[in-house]
Amino acid sequence: MKTVDARGLSCPQPVILLKKAMGSKENAYELIADSQTVVENCTRFAKSQGYNVSVNDNGGEFKLSITK
């Protein structure tokens, strides 16, 4: 599983990093973010690529589990 650390980044950078990671064609990814906007945009992108997304909010730090 690849991990994408998007903390401190603003869109579209996190989506671009996630798209690059998805180039490896793995079945699972983890994305760490510190912005609700990043969570929403990356969730939307992952779902458009056929992935399921679950979000864990850890007091302002979000972990997205992205799986096929």
PQR file of N, CA, C, O and H, with PARSE charges and radii, in Angstrom:
ATOM      1  N   MET A   1       0.846  -1.179   0.000 -0.4000 1.5000
ATOM      2  CA  MET A   1       0.000   0.000   0.000 -0.0000 2.0000
ATOM      3  C   MET A   1       0.887   1.236   0.000  0.5500 1.7000
ATOM      4  O   MET A   1       1.795   1.373   0.820 -0.5500 1.4000
ATOM      5  N   LYS A   2       0.606   2.121  -0.929 -0.4000 1.5000
ATOM      6  CA  LYS A   2       1.339   3.389  -0.992 -0.0000 2.0000
ATOM      7  C   LYS A   2       0.664   4.412  -0.092  0.5500 1.7000
ATOM      8  O   LYS A   2      -0.560   4.444   0.033 -0.5500 1.4000
ATOM      9  H   LYS A   2      -0.132   2.009  -1.595  0.4000 1.0000
ATOM     10  N   THR A   3       1.492   5.253   0.535 -0.4000 1.5000
ATOM     11  CA  THR A   3       0.978   6.339   1.366 -0.0000 2.0000
ATOM     12  C   THR A   3       1.320   7.664   0.710  0.5500 1.7000
ATOM     13  O   THR A   3       2.458   7.900   0.305 -0.5500 1.4000
ATOM     14  H   THR A   3       2.487   5.227   0.434  0.4000 1.0000
ATOM     15  N   VAL A   4       0.309   8.529   0.611 -0.4000 1.5000
ATOM     16  CA  VAL A   4       0.492   9.873   0.064 -0.0000 2.0000
ATOM     17  C   VAL A   4       0.298  10.857   1.217  0.5500 1.7000
ATOM     18  O   VAL A   4      -0.768  10.909   1.831 -0.5500 1.4000
ATOM     19  H   VAL A   4      -0.616   8.337   0.939  0.4000 1.0000
ATOM     20  N   ASP A   5       1.338  11.629   1.499 -0.4000 1.5000
ATOM     21  CA  ASP A   5       1.266  12.630   2.569 -0.0000 2.0000
ATOM     22  C   ASP A   5       0.969  13.988   1.932  0.5500 1.7000
ATOM     23  O   ASP A   5       1.836  14.599   1.308 -0.5500 1.4000
ATOM     24  H   ASP A   5       2.204  11.586   1.000  0.4000 1.0000
ATOM     25  N   ALA A   6      -0.267  14.445   2.102 -0.4000 1.5000
ATOM     26  CA  ALA A   6      -0.691  15.697   1.488 -0.0000 2.0000
ATOM     27  C   ALA A   6      -0.844  16.816   2.515  0.5500 1.7000
ATOM     28  O   ALA A   6      -1.454  17.846   2.224 -0.5500 1.4000
ATOM     29  H   ALA A   6      -0.971  13.949   2.609  0.4000 1.0000
ATOM     30  N   ARG A   7      -0.297  16.622   3.707 -0.4000 1.5000
ATOM     31  CA  ARG A   7      -0.405  17.662   4.739 -0.0000 2.0000
ATOM     32  C   ARG A   7       0.326  18.918   4.284  0.5500 1.7000
ATOM     33  O   ARG A   7       1.446  18.860   3.776 -0.5500 1.4000
ATOM     34  H   ARG A   7       0.198  15.786   3.943  0.4000 1.0000
ATOM     35  N   GLY A   8      -0.336  20.051   4.479 -0.4000 1.5000
ATOM     36  CA  GLY A   8       0.283  21.335   4.141 -0.0000 2.0000
ATOM     37  C   GLY A   8       0.178  21.708   2.675  0.5500 1.7000
ATOM     38  O   GLY A   8       0.651  22.773   2.278 -0.5500 1.4000
ATOM     39  H   GLY A   8      -1.245  20.098   4.892  0.4000 1.0000
ATOM     40  N   LEU A   9      -0.431  20.854   1.858 -0.4000 1.5000
ATOM     41  CA  LEU A   9      -0.555  21.141   0.438 -0.0000 2.0000
ATOM     42  C   LEU A   9      -1.962  21.636   0.128  0.5500 1.7000
ATOM     43  O   LEU A   9      -2.929  21.264   0.793 -0.5500 1.4000
ATOM     44  H   LEU A   9      -0.815  19.989   2.180  0.4000 1.0000
ATOM     45  N   SER A  10      -2.055  22.477  -0.888 -0.4000 1.5000
ATOM     46  CA  SER A  10      -3.371  22.938  -1.314 -0.0000 2.0000
ATOM     47  C   SER A  10      -3.682  22.342  -2.686  0.5500 1.7000
ATOM     48  O   SER A  10      -2.786  21.972  -3.445 -0.5500 1.4000
ATOM     49  H   SER A  10      -1.270  22.779  -1.428  0.4000 1.0000
ATOM     50  N   CYS A  11      -4.958  22.263  -2.972 -0.4000 1.5000
ATOM     51  CA  CYS A  11      -5.385  21.665  -4.239 -0.0000 2.0000
ATOM     52  C   CYS A  11      -4.910  22.545  -5.396  0.5500 1.7000
ATOM     53  O   CYS A  11      -4.889  23.771  -5.286 -0.5500 1.4000
ATOM     54  H   CYS A  11      -5.686  22.563  -2.355  0.4000 1.0000
ATOM     55  N   PRO A  12      -4.537  21.921  -6.484 -0.5600 1.5000
ATOM     56  CA  PRO A  12      -4.744  20.531  -6.870  0.2800 2.0000
ATOM     57  C   PRO A  12      -3.584  19.585  -6.541  0.5500 1.7000
ATOM     58  O   PRO A  12      -3.618  18.423  -6.944 -0.5500 1.4000
ATOM     59  N   GLN A  13      -2.567  20.050  -5.826 -0.4000 1.5000
ATOM     60  CA  GLN A  13      -1.395  19.214  -5.562 -0.0000 2.0000
ATOM     61  C   GLN A  13      -1.723  17.838  -4.966  0.5500 1.7000
ATOM     62  O   GLN A  13      -1.191  16.844  -5.461 -0.5500 1.4000
ATOM     63  H   GLN A  13      -2.539  20.995  -5.499  0.4000 1.0000
ATOM     64  N   PRO A  14      -2.566  17.725  -3.934 -0.5600 1.5000
ATOM     65  CA  PRO A  14      -2.860  16.402  -3.384  0.2800 2.0000
ATOM     66  C   PRO A  14      -3.508  15.452  -4.394  0.5500 1.7000
ATOM     67  O   PRO A  14      -3.206  14.259  -4.401 -0.5500 1.4000
ATOM     68  N   VAL A  15      -4.386  15.969  -5.236 -0.4000 1.5000
ATOM     69  CA  VAL A  15      -5.024  15.132  -6.258 -0.0000 2.0000
ATOM     70  C   VAL A  15      -3.978  14.656  -7.266  0.5500 1.7000
ATOM     71  O   VAL A  15      -4.009  13.503  -7.696 -0.5500 1.4000
ATOM     72  H   VAL A  15      -4.632  16.938  -5.230  0.4000 1.0000
ATOM     73  N   ILE A  16      -3.064  15.531  -7.639 -0.4000 1.5000
ATOM     74  CA  ILE A  16      -2.009  15.160  -8.583 -0.0000 2.0000
ATOM     75  C   ILE A  16      -1.113  14.083  -7.975  0.5500 1.7000
ATOM     76  O   ILE A  16      -0.750  13.123  -8.655 -0.5500 1.4000
ATOM     77  H   ILE A  16      -3.039  16.468  -7.290  0.4000 1.0000
ATOM     78  N   LEU A  17      -0.754  14.237  -6.696 -0.4000 1.5000
ATOM     79  CA  LEU A  17       0.069  13.217  -6.028 -0.0000 2.0000
ATOM     80  C   LEU A  17      -0.662  11.879  -5.958  0.5500 1.7000
ATOM     81  O   LEU A  17      -0.059  10.827  -6.172 -0.5500 1.4000
ATOM     82  H   LEU A  17      -1.049  15.017  -6.144  0.4000 1.0000
ATOM     83  N   LEU A  18      -1.959  11.916  -5.659 -0.4000 1.5000
ATOM     84  CA  LEU A  18      -2.742  10.690  -5.597 -0.0000 2.0000
ATOM     85  C   LEU A  18      -2.820  10.038  -6.973  0.5500 1.7000
ATOM     86  O   LEU A  18      -2.694   8.819  -7.091 -0.5500 1.4000
ATOM     87  H   LEU A  18      -2.449  12.770  -5.486  0.4000 1.0000
ATOM     88  N   LYS A  19      -3.026  10.835  -8.000 -0.4000 1.5000
ATOM     89  CA  LYS A  19      -3.090  10.299  -9.366 -0.0000 2.0000
ATOM     90  C   LYS A  19      -1.775   9.633  -9.745  0.5500 1.7000
ATOM     91  O   LYS A  19      -1.778   8.560 -10.349 -0.5500 1.4000
ATOM     92  H   LYS A  19      -3.128  11.825  -7.904  0.4000 1.0000
ATOM     93  N   LYS A  20      -0.650  10.255  -9.399 -0.4000 1.5000
ATOM     94  CA  LYS A  20       0.668   9.653  -9.678 -0.0000 2.0000
ATOM     95  C   LYS A  20       0.826   8.334  -8.931  0.5500 1.7000
ATOM     96  O   LYS A  20       1.309   7.354  -9.498 -0.5500 1.4000
ATOM     97  H   LYS A  20      -0.647  11.127  -8.909  0.4000 1.0000
ATOM     98  N   ALA A  21       0.425   8.304  -7.668 -0.4000 1.5000
ATOM     99  CA  ALA A  21       0.522   7.069  -6.882 -0.0000 2.0000
ATOM    100  C   ALA A  21      -0.333   5.974  -7.505  0.5500 1.7000
ATOM    101  O   ALA A  21       0.072   4.812  -7.542 -0.5500 1.4000
ATOM    102  H   ALA A  21       0.032   9.100  -7.207  0.4000 1.0000
ATOM    103  N   MET A  22      -1.520   6.345  -7.997 -0.4000 1.5000
ATOM    104  CA  MET A  22      -2.416   5.361  -8.601 -0.0000 2.0000
ATOM    105  C   MET A  22      -1.866   4.800  -9.908  0.5500 1.7000
ATOM    106  O   MET A  22      -2.372   3.801 -10.417 -0.5500 1.4000
ATOM    107  H   MET A  22      -1.848   7.290  -7.967  0.4000 1.0000
ATOM    108  N   GLY A  23      -0.848   5.428 -10.443 -0.4000 1.5000
ATOM    109  CA  GLY A  23      -0.191   4.908 -11.642 -0.0000 2.0000
ATOM    110  C   GLY A  23       0.447   3.552 -11.399  0.5500 1.7000
ATOM    111  O   GLY A  23       0.731   2.822 -12.349 -0.5500 1.4000
ATOM    112  H   GLY A  23      -0.437   6.240 -10.029  0.4000 1.0000
ATOM    113  N   SER A  24       0.673   3.209 -10.141 -0.4000 1.5000
ATOM    114  CA  SER A  24       1.264   1.911  -9.801 -0.0000 2.0000
ATOM    115  C   SER A  24       0.242   0.781  -9.873  0.5500 1.7000
ATOM    116  O   SER A  24       0.604  -0.393  -9.796 -0.5500 1.4000
ATOM    117  H   SER A  24       0.442   3.802  -9.370  0.4000 1.0000
ATOM    118  N   LYS A  25      -1.034   1.135 -10.020 -0.4000 1.5000
ATOM    119  CA  LYS A  25      -2.136   0.164 -10.164 -0.0000 2.0000
ATOM    120  C   LYS A  25      -2.299  -0.757  -8.969  0.5500 1.7000
ATOM    121  O   LYS A  25      -2.707  -1.908  -9.124 -0.5500 1.4000
ATOM    122  H   LYS A  25      -1.328   2.089 -10.082  0.4000 1.0000
ATOM    123  N   GLU A  26      -1.982  -0.262  -7.771 -0.4000 1.5000
ATOM    124  CA  GLU A  26      -2.204  -1.066  -6.567 -0.0000 2.0000
ATOM    125  C   GLU A  26      -3.688  -1.053  -6.216  0.5500 1.7000
ATOM    126  O   GLU A  26      -4.457  -0.261  -6.761 -0.5500 1.4000
ATOM    127  H   GLU A  26      -1.650   0.673  -7.645  0.4000 1.0000
ATOM    128  N   ASN A  27      -4.082  -1.934  -5.305 -0.4000 1.5000
ATOM    129  CA  ASN A  27      -5.483  -2.016  -4.900 -0.0000 2.0000
ATOM    130  C   ASN A  27      -5.803  -1.165  -3.685  0.5500 1.7000
ATOM    131  O   ASN A  27      -6.975  -0.994  -3.347 -0.5500 1.4000
ATOM    132  H   ASN A  27      -3.458  -2.578  -4.863  0.4000 1.0000
ATOM    133  N   ALA A  28      -4.780  -0.624  -3.016 -0.4000 1.5000
ATOM    134  CA  ALA A  28      -5.035   0.151  -1.801 -0.0000 2.0000
ATOM    135  C   ALA A  28      -4.010   1.277  -1.651  0.5500 1.7000
ATOM    136  O   ALA A  28      -2.830   1.120  -1.963 -0.5500 1.4000
ATOM    137  H   ALA A  28      -3.828  -0.764  -3.290  0.4000 1.0000
ATOM    138  N   TYR A  29      -4.504   2.415  -1.162 -0.4000 1.5000
ATOM    139  CA  TYR A  29      -3.667   3.585  -0.899 -0.0000 2.0000
ATOM    140  C   TYR A  29      -4.130   4.228   0.392  0.5500 1.7000
ATOM    141  O   TYR A  29      -5.274   4.057   0.813 -0.5500 1.4000
ATOM    142  H   TYR A  29      -5.463   2.542  -0.909  0.4000 1.0000
ATOM    143  N   GLU A  30      -3.225   4.972   1.016 -0.4000 1.5000
ATOM    144  CA  GLU A  30      -3.578   5.767   2.187 -0.0000 2.0000
ATOM    145  C   GLU A  30      -3.160   7.201   1.886  0.5500 1.7000
ATOM    146  O   GLU A  30      -2.056   7.448   1.400 -0.5500 1.4000
ATOM    147  H   GLU A  30      -2.296   5.111   0.674  0.4000 1.0000
ATOM    148  N   LEU A  31      -4.042   8.129   2.174 -0.4000 1.5000
ATOM    149  CA  LEU A  31      -3.727   9.535   1.980 -0.0000 2.0000
ATOM    150  C   LEU A  31      -3.906  10.251   3.308  0.5500 1.7000
ATOM    151  O   LEU A  31      -4.934  10.094   3.967 -0.5500 1.4000
ATOM    152  H   LEU A  31      -4.938   7.928   2.568  0.4000 1.0000
ATOM    153  N   ILE A  32      -2.917  11.034   3.703 -0.4000 1.5000
ATOM    154  CA  ILE A  32      -2.973  11.805   4.938 -0.0000 2.0000
ATOM    155  C   ILE A  32      -3.133  13.271   4.560  0.5500 1.7000
ATOM    156  O   ILE A  32      -2.365  13.802   3.758 -0.5500 1.4000
ATOM    157  H   ILE A  32      -2.082  11.162   3.168  0.4000 1.0000
ATOM    158  N   ALA A  33      -4.141  13.923   5.145 -0.4000 1.5000
ATOM    159  CA  ALA A  33      -4.434  15.314   4.808 -0.0000 2.0000
ATOM    160  C   ALA A  33      -4.769  16.094   6.071  0.5500 1.7000
ATOM    161  O   ALA A  33      -5.099  15.518   7.108 -0.5500 1.4000
ATOM    162  H   ALA A  33      -4.765  13.491   5.797  0.4000 1.0000
ATOM    163  N   ASP A  34      -4.676  17.411   5.964 -0.4000 1.5000
ATOM    164  CA  ASP A  34      -5.018  18.272   7.098 -0.0000 2.0000
ATOM    165  C   ASP A  34      -6.039  19.342   6.703  0.5500 1.7000
ATOM    166  O   ASP A  34      -6.155  20.381   7.353 -0.5500 1.4000
ATOM    167  H   ASP A  34      -4.408  17.879   5.122  0.4000 1.0000
ATOM    168  N   SER A  35      -6.775  19.062   5.622 -0.4000 1.5000
ATOM    169  CA  SER A  35      -7.770  20.016   5.125 -0.0000 2.0000
ATOM    170  C   SER A  35      -9.002  19.266   4.635  0.5500 1.7000
ATOM    171  O   SER A  35      -8.894  18.270   3.920 -0.5500 1.4000
ATOM    172  H   SER A  35      -6.681  18.217   5.094  0.4000 1.0000
ATOM    173  N   GLN A  36     -10.171  19.756   5.027 -0.4000 1.5000
ATOM    174  CA  GLN A  36     -11.424  19.136   4.582 -0.0000 2.0000
ATOM    175  C   GLN A  36     -11.579  19.249   3.064  0.5500 1.7000
ATOM    176  O   GLN A  36     -12.141  18.357   2.430 -0.5500 1.4000
ATOM    177  H   GLN A  36     -10.259  20.565   5.608  0.4000 1.0000
ATOM    178  N   THR A  37     -11.086  20.333   2.487 -0.4000 1.5000
ATOM    179  CA  THR A  37     -11.163  20.513   1.034 -0.0000 2.0000
ATOM    180  C   THR A  37     -10.353  19.441   0.312  0.5500 1.7000
ATOM    181  O   THR A  37     -10.803  18.889  -0.693 -0.5500 1.4000
ATOM    182  H   THR A  37     -10.629  21.058   3.002  0.4000 1.0000
ATOM    183  N   VAL A  38      -9.167  19.148   0.819 -0.4000 1.5000
ATOM    184  CA  VAL A  38      -8.334  18.099   0.227 -0.0000 2.0000
ATOM    185  C   VAL A  38      -9.049  16.754   0.332  0.5500 1.7000
ATOM    186  O   VAL A  38      -9.045  15.971  -0.618 -0.5500 1.4000
ATOM    187  H   VAL A  38      -8.801  19.596   1.635  0.4000 1.0000
ATOM    188  N   VAL A  39      -9.658  16.488   1.479 -0.4000 1.5000
ATOM    189  CA  VAL A  39     -10.393  15.235   1.670 -0.0000 2.0000
ATOM    190  C   VAL A  39     -11.502  15.118   0.625  0.5500 1.7000
ATOM    191  O   VAL A  39     -11.648  14.076  -0.015 -0.5500 1.4000
ATOM    192  H   VAL A  39      -9.661  17.124   2.250  0.4000 1.0000
ATOM    193  N   GLU A  40     -12.270  16.169   0.456 -0.4000 1.5000
ATOM    194  CA  GLU A  40     -13.387  16.148  -0.494 -0.0000 2.0000
ATOM    195  C   GLU A  40     -12.902  15.955  -1.928  0.5500 1.7000
ATOM    196  O   GLU A  40     -13.458  15.142  -2.666 -0.5500 1.4000
ATOM    197  H   GLU A  40     -12.151  17.016   0.976  0.4000 1.0000
ATOM    198  N   ASN A  41     -11.872  16.695  -2.328 -0.4000 1.5000
ATOM    199  CA  ASN A  41     -11.376  16.601  -3.702 -0.0000 2.0000
ATOM    200  C   ASN A  41     -10.736  15.256  -3.998  0.5500 1.7000
ATOM    201  O   ASN A  41     -10.954  14.693  -5.071 -0.5500 1.4000
ATOM    202  H   ASN A  41     -11.420  17.356  -1.729  0.4000 1.0000
ATOM    203  N   CYS A  42      -9.948  14.732  -3.063 -0.4000 1.5000
ATOM    204  CA  CYS A  42      -9.301  13.439  -3.276 -0.0000 2.0000
ATOM    205  C   CYS A  42     -10.314  12.298  -3.234  0.5500 1.7000
ATOM    206  O   CYS A  42     -10.179  11.318  -3.967 -0.5500 1.4000
ATOM    207  H   CYS A  42      -9.772  15.189  -2.191  0.4000 1.0000
ATOM    208  N   THR A  43     -11.326  12.424  -2.377 -0.4000 1.5000
ATOM    209  CA  THR A  43     -12.394  11.420  -2.340 -0.0000 2.0000
ATOM    210  C   THR A  43     -13.129  11.393  -3.679  0.5500 1.7000
ATOM    211  O   THR A  43     -13.374  10.323  -4.236 -0.5500 1.4000
ATOM    212  H   THR A  43     -11.435  13.220  -1.782  0.4000 1.0000
ATOM    213  N   ARG A  44     -13.476  12.555  -4.186 -0.4000 1.5000
ATOM    214  CA  ARG A  44     -14.173  12.653  -5.468 -0.0000 2.0000
ATOM    215  C   ARG A  44     -13.334  12.030  -6.588  0.5500 1.7000
ATOM    216  O   ARG A  44     -13.854  11.281  -7.416 -0.5500 1.4000
ATOM    217  H   ARG A  44     -13.277  13.425  -3.735  0.4000 1.0000
ATOM    218  N   PHE A  45     -12.040  12.341  -6.610 -0.4000 1.5000
ATOM    219  CA  PHE A  45     -11.168  11.798  -7.646 -0.0000 2.0000
ATOM    220  C   PHE A  45     -11.062  10.276  -7.531  0.5500 1.7000
ATOM    221  O   PHE A  45     -11.201   9.565  -8.527 -0.5500 1.4000
ATOM    222  H   PHE A  45     -11.617  12.949  -5.937  0.4000 1.0000
ATOM    223  N   ALA A  46     -10.815   9.777  -6.316 -0.4000 1.5000
ATOM    224  CA  ALA A  46     -10.654   8.328  -6.128 -0.0000 2.0000
ATOM    225  C   ALA A  46     -11.914   7.578  -6.546  0.5500 1.7000
ATOM    226  O   ALA A  46     -11.829   6.536  -7.195 -0.5500 1.4000
ATOM    227  H   ALA A  46     -10.702  10.355  -5.507  0.4000 1.0000
ATOM    228  N   LYS A  47     -13.074   8.099  -6.181 -0.4000 1.5000
ATOM    229  CA  LYS A  47     -14.335   7.452  -6.568 -0.0000 2.0000
ATOM    230  C   LYS A  47     -14.521   7.460  -8.080  0.5500 1.7000
ATOM    231  O   LYS A  47     -15.069   6.512  -8.643 -0.5500 1.4000
ATOM    232  H   LYS A  47     -13.144   8.946  -5.654  0.4000 1.0000
ATOM    233  N   SER A  48     -14.069   8.525  -8.741 -0.4000 1.5000
ATOM    234  CA  SER A  48     -14.185   8.594 -10.201 -0.0000 2.0000
ATOM    235  C   SER A  48     -13.287   7.556 -10.877  0.5500 1.7000
ATOM    236  O   SER A  48     -13.500   7.205 -12.037 -0.5500 1.4000
ATOM    237  H   SER A  48     -13.624   9.294  -8.283  0.4000 1.0000
ATOM    238  N   GLN A  49     -12.281   7.069 -10.141 -0.4000 1.5000
ATOM    239  CA  GLN A  49     -11.372   6.057 -10.669 -0.0000 2.0000
ATOM    240  C   GLN A  49     -11.782   4.638 -10.258  0.5500 1.7000
ATOM    241  O   GLN A  49     -11.074   3.670 -10.537 -0.5500 1.4000
ATOM    242  H   GLN A  49     -12.108   7.354  -9.199  0.4000 1.0000
ATOM    243  N   GLY A  50     -12.930   4.533  -9.595 -0.4000 1.5000
ATOM    244  CA  GLY A  50     -13.458   3.220  -9.230 -0.0000 2.0000
ATOM    245  C   GLY A  50     -13.038   2.711  -7.867  0.5500 1.7000
ATOM    246  O   GLY A  50     -13.187   1.522  -7.587 -0.5500 1.4000
ATOM    247  H   GLY A  50     -13.505   5.319  -9.368  0.4000 1.0000
ATOM    248  N   TYR A  51     -12.517   3.580  -7.010 -0.4000 1.5000
ATOM    249  CA  TYR A  51     -12.079   3.192  -5.673 -0.0000 2.0000
ATOM    250  C   TYR A  51     -13.153   3.510  -4.631  0.5500 1.7000
ATOM    251  O   TYR A  51     -13.978   4.403  -4.824 -0.5500 1.4000
ATOM    252  H   TYR A  51     -12.396   4.546  -7.238  0.4000 1.0000
ATOM    253  N   ASN A  52     -13.126   2.772  -3.538 -0.4000 1.5000
ATOM    254  CA  ASN A  52     -13.947   3.071  -2.367 -0.0000 2.0000
ATOM    255  C   ASN A  52     -13.086   3.865  -1.396  0.5500 1.7000
ATOM    256  O   ASN A  52     -11.883   3.630  -1.291 -0.5500 1.4000
ATOM    257  H   ASN A  52     -12.456   2.047  -3.381  0.4000 1.0000
ATOM    258  N   VAL A  53     -13.700   4.802  -0.691 -0.4000 1.5000
ATOM    259  CA  VAL A  53     -12.948   5.671   0.211 -0.0000 2.0000
ATOM    260  C   VAL A  53     -13.610   5.690   1.582  0.5500 1.7000
ATOM    261  O   VAL A  53     -14.821   5.877   1.695 -0.5500 1.4000
ATOM    262  H   VAL A  53     -14.678   4.993  -0.777  0.4000 1.0000
ATOM    263  N   SER A  54     -12.799   5.495   2.627 -0.4000 1.5000
ATOM    264  CA  SER A  54     -13.281   5.715   3.994 -0.0000 2.0000
ATOM    265  C   SER A  54     -12.360   6.733   4.645  0.5500 1.7000
ATOM    266  O   SER A  54     -11.148   6.728   4.427 -0.5500 1.4000
ATOM    267  H   SER A  54     -11.815   5.343   2.535  0.4000 1.0000
ATOM    268  N   VAL A  55     -12.957   7.608   5.450 -0.4000 1.5000
ATOM    269  CA  VAL A  55     -12.215   8.720   6.044 -0.0000 2.0000
ATOM    270  C   VAL A  55     -12.225   8.586   7.556  0.5500 1.7000
ATOM    271  O   VAL A  55     -13.271   8.357   8.164 -0.5500 1.4000
ATOM    272  H   VAL A  55     -13.941   7.612   5.628  0.4000 1.0000
ATOM    273  N   ASN A  56     -11.045   8.732   8.158 -0.4000 1.5000
ATOM    274  CA  ASN A  56     -10.902   8.733   9.606 -0.0000 2.0000
ATOM    275  C   ASN A  56     -10.393  10.116  10.012  0.5500 1.7000
ATOM    276  O   ASN A  56      -9.285  10.511   9.648 -0.5500 1.4000
ATOM    277  H   ASN A  56     -10.196   8.918   7.664  0.4000 1.0000
ATOM    278  N   ASP A  57     -11.217  10.849  10.771 -0.4000 1.5000
ATOM    279  CA  ASP A  57     -10.843  12.192  11.231 -0.0000 2.0000
ATOM    280  C   ASP A  57     -10.223  12.066  12.613  0.5500 1.7000
ATOM    281  O   ASP A  57     -10.874  11.658  13.575 -0.5500 1.4000
ATOM    282  H   ASP A  57     -12.117  10.528  11.067  0.4000 1.0000
ATOM    283  N   ASN A  58      -8.956  12.425  12.687 -0.4000 1.5000
ATOM    284  CA  ASN A  58      -8.204  12.326  13.929 -0.0000 2.0000
ATOM    285  C   ASN A  58      -7.919  13.732  14.454  0.5500 1.7000
ATOM    286  O   ASN A  58      -6.761  14.131  14.578 -0.5500 1.4000
ATOM    287  H   ASN A  58      -8.427  12.757  11.906  0.4000 1.0000
ATOM    288  N   GLY A  59      -8.980  14.478  14.761 -0.4000 1.5000
ATOM    289  CA  GLY A  59      -8.805  15.825  15.303 -0.0000 2.0000
ATOM    290  C   GLY A  59      -8.177  16.795  14.342  0.5500 1.7000
ATOM    291  O   GLY A  59      -7.277  17.541  14.727 -0.5500 1.4000
ATOM    292  H   GLY A  59      -9.921  14.153  14.660  0.4000 1.0000
ATOM    293  N   GLY A  60      -8.622  16.811  13.095 -0.4000 1.5000
ATOM    294  CA  GLY A  60      -8.087  17.749  12.114 -0.0000 2.0000
ATOM    295  C   GLY A  60      -7.067  17.139  11.186  0.5500 1.7000
ATOM    296  O   GLY A  60      -6.700  17.750  10.182 -0.5500 1.4000
ATOM    297  H   GLY A  60      -9.353  16.205  12.783  0.4000 1.0000
ATOM    298  N   GLU A  61      -6.597  15.939  11.503 -0.4000 1.5000
ATOM    299  CA  GLU A  61      -5.731  15.206  10.570 -0.0000 2.0000
ATOM    300  C   GLU A  61      -6.560  14.043  10.053  0.5500 1.7000
ATOM    301  O   GLU A  61      -7.082  13.238  10.825 -0.5500 1.4000
ATOM    302  H   GLU A  61      -6.895  15.443  12.318  0.4000 1.0000
ATOM    303  N   PHE A  62      -6.671  13.968   8.749 -0.4000 1.5000
ATOM    304  CA  PHE A  62      -7.543  12.975   8.116 -0.0000 2.0000
ATOM    305  C   PHE A  62      -6.705  11.877   7.487  0.5500 1.7000
ATOM    306  O   PHE A  62      -5.659  12.143   6.894 -0.5500 1.4000
ATOM    307  H   PHE A  62      -6.247  14.622   8.121  0.4000 1.0000
ATOM    308  N   LYS A  63      -7.169  10.644   7.618 -0.4000 1.5000
ATOM    309  CA  LYS A  63      -6.555   9.518   6.929 -0.0000 2.0000
ATOM    310  C   LYS A  63      -7.611   8.899   6.027  0.5500 1.7000
ATOM    311  O   LYS A  63      -8.657   8.447   6.493 -0.5500 1.4000
ATOM    312  H   LYS A  63      -8.019  10.428   8.099  0.4000 1.0000
ATOM    313  N   LEU A  64      -7.330   8.885   4.759 -0.4000 1.5000
ATOM    314  CA  LEU A  64      -8.231   8.280   3.805 -0.0000 2.0000
ATOM    315  C   LEU A  64      -7.701   6.902   3.452  0.5500 1.7000
ATOM    316  O   LEU A  64      -6.535   6.754   3.086 -0.5500 1.4000
ATOM    317  H   LEU A  64      -6.481   9.253   4.381  0.4000 1.0000
ATOM    318  N   SER A  65      -8.551   5.899   3.560 -0.4000 1.5000
ATOM    319  CA  SER A  65      -8.235   4.552   3.092 -0.0000 2.0000
ATOM    320  C   SER A  65      -8.934   4.396   1.760  0.5500 1.7000
ATOM    321  O   SER A  65     -10.160   4.461   1.668 -0.5500 1.4000
ATOM    322  H   SER A  65      -9.498   6.019   3.857  0.4000 1.0000
ATOM    323  N   ILE A  66      -8.139   4.190   0.737 -0.4000 1.5000
ATOM    324  CA  ILE A  66      -8.648   4.137  -0.637 -0.0000 2.0000
ATOM    325  C   ILE A  66      -8.398   2.724  -1.156  0.5500 1.7000
ATOM    326  O   ILE A  66      -7.251   2.296  -1.285 -0.5500 1.4000
ATOM    327  H   ILE A  66      -7.143   4.137   0.811  0.4000 1.0000
ATOM    328  N   THR A  67      -9.475   2.008  -1.449 -0.4000 1.5000
ATOM    329  CA  THR A  67      -9.348   0.601  -1.857 -0.0000 2.0000
ATOM    330  C   THR A  67     -10.217   0.303  -3.067  0.5500 1.7000
ATOM    331  O   THR A  67     -11.212   0.981  -3.320 -0.5500 1.4000
ATOM    332  H   THR A  67     -10.407   2.356  -1.344  0.4000 1.0000
ATOM    333  N   LYS A  68      -9.820  -0.730  -3.815 -0.4000 1.5000
ATOM    334  CA  LYS A  68     -10.620  -1.210  -4.950 -0.0000 2.0000
ATOM    335  C   LYS A  68     -11.688  -2.118  -4.460  0.5500 1.7000
ATOM    336  O   LYS A  68     -12.474  -2.632  -5.256 -0.5500 1.4000
ATOM    337  H   LYS A  68      -9.011  -1.280  -3.610  0.4000 1.0000
TER
END
